[in-house]
Amino acid sequence: MPHSSKVLRRYFRHGMFPQLMVFEAVARLGSVTRAADELHLAQPTASTHIRKLSETLEVKLFEQQGRGLRPTAAGRELLATCDELIAVFVRSESRLAALRAPQADVLRIAAAPGARHLGARLLAAFCVRYPGVQSTLRVAQRAALLDHDGSAGGEIYLLQIPDDRPGLELHPVATESLFLYARAGHPLSRARQAPLASLANEAIVLREPGSTLRAMMLAAFESRGLRPVARAELAGNDAVAEAAAQGLGIALMPESAAQRFVDSGAIARLDVQDFPLRRHWGLGFRKCAQLSPCAALFMREALAGELVGAGSGDAAQWSKWKCTVAVPA
C-alpha cells in the first residue's frame, strides 16, 4: 500500500473481508439472524462483525425498519462497494478454476473456414496466458460444425453473424474488413473512390460455392445491376490472392488475409465506392450446453477484448480486426 496507505489503513484491520461479507448478507436479507444462518455463523458473531465494521468506518450502517434492518445512506454506498468486490472475486475464481486441474479440461473451438485465423489467434493468446490449458481448433463449413455433436455440447463456436439457427447463443467478437484487390499495377489501383460500375468489364475471381465471400461479392455487384464474368473459382484466400496477382481478375478478400500479398507487391487494394464490406463474427455456444470453467473463462476474456494481441507477437495483424467488447450478462 505505497501511495494510498493512509486511505487504506482503516481497511487493513479487524478481519475486514469477513465483516464485509456479513454486512452484504444483512443488507440483502434485512436481518442479522437470517444472514447468520446463511453464512453458518452464530447470531452474536454476525452482530459483532457488523458492530466492528461500523466502528472501523466511523459510520452508522443500518437503521431499523419495522422488524427488519435497512442500510443507511452510508450503508448503501458500502453495499455498492461490496457488490463490486464480490464481482472481482467471482472473476478471479473463474480464472483460478481454469488453472486448478488443467489436464482435465480441454478447450474446444469450432470455427468456420473464414474465421480460422481469428480462432487460432484467440486460442493461442489464451493458451499463452494459461500455459496448462489444452486446446483444439476444428475448422469446417457451418453446417458440418453444427451437425457435429460438439463433444456433448461443450464446444465454443466462431461463426459469421447474424445466425438464426435455433439453440445457438452468439455474441459479437470481431468485425472484418473486406476489400477488392487486383494485380499490382492494374489501372484501377491508381483510382480514388472509383464507382463499382467501373469494374463492369473486369473479370473476377470467386471463392468456391458455399463461401460467404463469394455470396457477398456477387450480391454487391448484383445490387447495382452488374453481372461480372468469373474467370476462376478457388478454395482458400491464398489461392484467390495468387490468381489475382497473376491477373485473372478482381478479388474480394479479408484485409487480414490479403495484407502479406500487398506487402510483397503482388496485389494492390482498390479504392472503390461502398467498400470495404464488413463481415461480423460471433463467439458462442449451444444454449443447452454446460460450459466448463475453462471455456467460460475463454468466452469472457475473448469478448472483453483481453486476448487481442496477447502473446501474438504481431499487433499489426490484430489491427486488421476490429474486436468488439460485448460481455454477456
DANOR-V798266 format. One record per run of one state. SS is the DSSP state (hx for helix, st for strand, lp for the rest). FROM is the first residue (numbers start at 1). TO is the last residue. If there is no record, write none. Layout:
SS_FROM_TO ; SS_FROM_TO
This chain:
lp_1_4 ; hx_5_11 ; lp_12_15 ; hx_16_29 ; lp_30_31 ; hx_32_39 ; lp_40_42 ; hx_43_57 ; lp_58_61 ; st_62_65 ; lp_66_67 ; st_68_71 ; lp_72_72 ; hx_73_100 ; lp_101_101 ; hx_102_104 ; lp_105_105 ; st_106_111 ; lp_112_112 ; hx_113_129 ; lp_130_133 ; st_134_139 ; lp_140_141 ; hx_142_147 ; lp_148_149 ; hx_150_153 ; lp_154_155 ; st_156_161 ; lp_162_167 ; st_168_183 ; lp_184_186 ; hx_187_190 ; lp_191_193 ; st_194_194 ; lp_195_195 ; hx_196_199 ; lp_200_202 ; st_203_207 ; lp_208_211 ; hx_212_222 ; lp_223_228 ; st_229_234 ; lp_235_236 ; hx_237_245 ; lp_246_249 ; st_250_254 ; hx_255_263 ; lp_264_266 ; st_267_269 ; lp_270_271 ; st_272_272 ; lp_273_276 ; st_277_286 ; lp_287_292 ; hx_293_303 ; lp_304_314 ; hx_315_318 ; lp_319_320 ; st_321_323 ; lp_324_329
